[in-house]
Amino acid sequence: MSRLAAPLLIALLGAPAAADMRDVRNCVEENMPRLSIVQELTLRVREESGEETFTARFKLYWRRLSGDERRILLRFAAPDDLKGAAVLVESKPGGRRQVFLYLPELGKPRRVMSRGQLDTFLGQANLGIEELELLLDPVRSKRKKLLPRSQEVEGRRTWILEERTAGEADSRYDRTLIFIDREYCIPVRAELFGADGSTKKVLTVDVATVTREVESWVPRSLIFHDLERNSDTILQVDDIDVDSEFSPALLTVEALAR
């Protein structure tokens, strides 16, 4: 076949259609748990010197509720000064979010009214709700758009999603790029940018640790590298349970202090 005839034949038969945002959203949604995920995690903060300055163990619950609402609960087991502490995130349709914090010494849950309040609590871990939602629910926001370019990450083809959140009070970043693996349908890299346009934090996923759990691909080892502090927040999944039937009552403000 001549070099001129090949393009004509492709045009006549129909070339494969380029992916659009619906394809990416469907891919990610199909991979996500149908109902819930429970993970036991170890978090370590490693400084530029190599010294590990903070270690925490916590249980993470994520669950779908009626009306397209989704909730996240973090329940800390260690260190001792965080034992029993909990964070509840209620994510409403349209991206609206309510956050509640429970500290045993305070005796009752409190609604988090500003990002600074949560940053104070999670500051040692150098990890925010935005980063967790990026991992658990990467296409939840309707603001995300598919960029007309692709990039390989660890030799794997990805789609690149962009979200701009400049001026939003509850966001630490103005712009985020998320690299979605085209086979696993999970984020394998993310770049988070500040108001000045510089890269503030980079997520990398160890693709070799991705495992199949029920009908979902799940990463078990990942690192958030903070370019300002030149430190790493390392998340390791120690145990995982997909689509377990735990009660939604567990993910309520009333249950935080129990």
N, C-alpha and C positions, 0 to 999 in steps of 0.2 A: 504494500500500500504506500502511495506517495505521501510526502510530508504535507501536501496540500489537501489530500483527500481525507486524512485522519480527522482534522478539525471539523470538516463538513459532515462526516459520518457521526461524530459525537453530537453535533448540533441537531442532526436529524433524529437520532435515537434518544437524545436527552441526556445531558451530563448529570452526574450525581449532584443533587441540590446541596448547597452549603448549609451548614447547621445554623439555626437561629436560636434566640433565647429560649423559645419553647422547647427545643430539643434538649438543651442543656438542663433546663428546669425539670423536664420529664426524667432525664437520666438520673439526676440527683435525688429527686423525689422517689423514684422506683428503688433506689438503693437504700434509702433511709428506712429505719424500723417502722413497721406498720402501726405499732402501738407505743413502744417504750424502749428505753435502754438504761441499764444500770451499770455503772463502772466503778471499780475501786482503783484509785490512782495514787501514785506517789509523785510529788512535785519537788524538784530541787532547783535552787538558784546557785549558779556557778559564776563567780567573778572572773575578770580578765586574768587574774593571777592563777586561776585554776582552783582556788579555794571555794568550797561549797559553804555558803553563809546561811542558808535557810532550807529546811526540809519539812514538808507537810504531807500528811496522808488524809485523804478525804474520799467520800462516796458521792458520786454524781448520779442524779436521777433526771431523766428527760422523758416527758410523756405528752402525747397528743390528748387534747380534751375536745369536747363538743364545740361546734361553732368555729373550728379552725384555731382555737386557742392552744398554746403550747406552754409548758412550764419546765423550769430547771430548778433543781434543788441541790445545793452543795452542803454536805454535812461533814464537819471536820472531826477526825479522830486523833490527830497529832499535828503540831507539838502540844504540850500540856496546856499552854496558855490559850490555845484555840480549841481545845477539846470540848465538843458539844456545841460549838458555834455553828451557825447555819446562814445561808443566803438563799432566798427564794426569788425567782424571776418569773413574773407572769407576762407572757408575750401575747398580746392581743392581735387580731387581724389588722393588717395595715401597718404593722411594725411598732404599735404603741406598747410601751414596756413599763411595768411597775416592779420595783425591787424592795424586798423586805430583809432586814438584818436581825438576827437573833444572837445575842451574847449572853451566856449564862449569868454573868455578874449583873446584868441589867434587869434580868427577871422576866422580860416580856419582849416580843418582837417590835421593831420600829420600822416604819417606812423610810426608805432612803430618799431624801428630797433633793440631794445634789450629788453630782459625780464625785465631788471631793470627799463626801462621807464614806463612799465605798472604796475610793482610792486609799483612804487612811487605813481601812480594814485589810484590804488586799495588797497594800503597798509592799510588804515584805516579799510576797510572791511575785510581784511585778507582772500581774496578770489580771485582766479586766473581763467584765461580762461580754464586751464586744468580741474579744478573742475567743471566748468559749462559744458564743453564738455562731461565729464564723466557722468553727469546726462542726458544731452539731446541726446547724440549720443554714447552710451557706447560700441558699437562694430564697430565703424567707422574704427579704426586702424587695419590694417592687422597683426600687431605684436602681437595682443592678442592671447593667447592660453588657451585652457580649461585644467585645472588641473584634474588629475585622483582621485579626492576626492570631497566630498560634505560636507556641514555644514548647520545646521539649524540656522536660524536667527529669533528670536521671534517666535520659533516654526514652522517656515516655511522652506521648503526644498529649497536649492539654488544650482546653479552651481557656481563654482569659476573660474574666469578668471584672468590670470596674464599678465601683460605687463611690459617689461623692456625697459627703456629709458635712461640708463646711458650714459653720455657723450653728450647728446643732449643739445644744447645751449638754446633752448626755453623751457626746462623742469626743473621744480624745484625738481623733484623726479626721483629716479633711478629705482623704481619698484612700481607697483600698483597691488593690489588685489581687484577685483570687484565681489561682491556676487549678482548674478542675481536670483531673485525670479522665481521659475519654473512655477508658475501660472500667476502672473502679468507680468512677462518678463521685469521687471525694476530692476535697482540696489536698493538694500535695505541696503547695507553696502559696504564700501570701506575702504581699508587701504593703505596709501601712505607712502613710505619708502625713506629715504635719502641715500646719498652716503655711509654713515657709517653703513648702514643696520638697523638703528633704525627706529621705526615708528614715523613719523612726524605729521601725521594728520589722523583722523578717521571720516568717514561719517556714520551717522546713520539716517535711515528714519523711521518716525513714521508710521508703516504699517497701523495703525487704521485710518489714514487720507487719505489713497489712495482712489481715486474716479474714477468712469468710466465716461470718457468724449468722446462722440461720439463713436469711436471704440478703444479708448486708455485708459489704466490704468495710472493715473497720481498721484504722491505723492504731498501732499500739505503742509507738514511740515517736515523739516529735519535740522540736525545739523552737522556742521564740527567742530570737537574738535581738537584744536591745542595743541599737547602734549608739545611743547617747551614753548609756552606762557601760557599754561594751561588756555586757553580761548575758548569760543564757538562762532562760527558764525552761527546764526540762520536764516534760510530762511523760510518765510511763504508766501504761494501763496494766495493772496487775491481775485484774479479773473483770469479766464482762458477762452480762446477761441481757440478751435481746428479746424483746416482746414478752417479758414476764408480766403477769396479771396482778400487779400490786395496785392497791386502792388509790384513786385520785385524791382521797382525803389526806394522804400522806403529804401532798404538795399544796398545803393550805397554810395560811398565816397562823391559824389556830393550832396546827400540829407542830409548828416550829419549836415551841417550848416543851414539848412532851419528851 
